[in-house]
Every structure is written in structure tokens, then in C-alpha cells.
Amino acid sequence: MSSSFSVTGTDVTTDRLVLRSWTAGEAAAVVDGVRLPHWAEDFPAEGDQVIAGLLAEQPAWLGLYGHRLITERDSGLLIGSIGLFWPPSDGTLEIGYGIVASRRGLGHASEATRALTGFAFTAPGVHMVRAEVELSNPASIRVLEKAGFQRSDTGTGQNTVRYGVTAPVRR
């Protein structure tokens, strides 16, 4: 899995995207149904609403290796979210992501997934990143494959599978 990203402070930046931590104000706006001017017209999606509602209960998700908002660098619009479900379990982190419908099909989800996965491997002791996806969601399966993930086993649900990627060998 090759990924091109840089880290400035807590932001992870790719050629086209900035992945930055949620703020308490943005989470509250999502939960309260208040629209902010820097959001894409169809942000937040259902998954964003779920994560925003859980952030107060999961403070580790706001940490350096937690959940992030995805902003297009060119437009400055917030187009989705991506996150690592911290803390790791036996060196493994789970990743989840979502891009609003108006920005799907442009490679943003794969680009963000590659970058955040590469960043996850900078965390002490993390050697694998996994994702669970429903078999009925071929677009998400394709995102993972484009991001370098390999199918590893069946998921926890009846119609789910897990994909994973291991940390590159450090020399």
C-alpha cells in the first residue's frame, strides 16, 4: 500500500484532501441539525450523524489517531468523515469512512483511507488496519481494494466481510 500524505500538527493532508479532527462545535452542529457554511450541500450523511453523537462518549476518538472530517482542498468544503476506532486491539485498528453522495466516485474515499491507514501505522504498536463491509456494498469494497486492503475473513455480521492491510516492514 503506497500512500502519499503529510502531517502538519494533527492534520493529515493528501494531494486533494485534508483530514482533520472534529471540533466540539462541529459535532454539536451535526447532532443539533445546524448547517455550517463550509459543509457540502449533502453533509452530514447518516454515518456522520452517528459518529458526531458518539464523540462525547468516546473521547479517544477525538485524539490524534481518532475520527476526522474530510475537506476538499480546492473547494474548502467538508465532504465526509473517516476515523480509526481507538484504542487498538492487539495491534489492530478498525477504520470507517463515508463520503457524501455528491462527491462519490471521485476517488476521495480511497485517497483518505490510504492516507489515514498510513498515518495509523505511525502509532506505537499498530501493525494492522481492518474494515468490515457489507457484501451488498460493492462500492465500499472497491474503496478498500483501491486503498490496498485485502479480503481477510468473514465479518461479524451474516453478510459482511473483513478487509485488512498490514504495516509495511520498516527498514
Steps between C-alpha positions, in 0.01 A plus 500: 500500500662822392359821635601857455412714798654754729426590859488855626408525866208258518386538136570227245523650152493332159519654153127577503380462859554612858404257777462692824357428842140583575439804719245491781307774315479299178387188685233704682385657172459156341310367802280812518432511125668840455666552159839666483610696192807288420298178463417339167128528432437136596724488811445346752410150388342249736836355606631848584198555723567173683867584560422858610254364753758260643798736524406627848487139626824399324761769580783289352331540161590870513868424561787500255406160357123543519222618273544773241305714261590491131534835324571552130806724473381676180145582608551518877180299542453233762403185306504214749673339791744220571625357819701249691319327783754558775653336699656213306424141593808277481664748262196522272286805430163511327441773242171642377425766239227674309485755219184695421312386190584813301875422521497123454674339206788748501747286697477706818410205725793288379740795525388578855509133600855454366620811682336429836616137485856613434469744789360225726821305450692784668321421828707288737416132478252523211574235238162448330202708390172322425160591367176307497268549206166362390509278194210706362729807486733439204602867486645479851674173417658673199613790723683257725655312209621826341645598837707180510286292735462125445200286589593315817196316636130511562373786709302504820170534315327241288569683172826677581865446421818641648780659309839583644842636429817444700767756574788513257826355624714778640865492405 
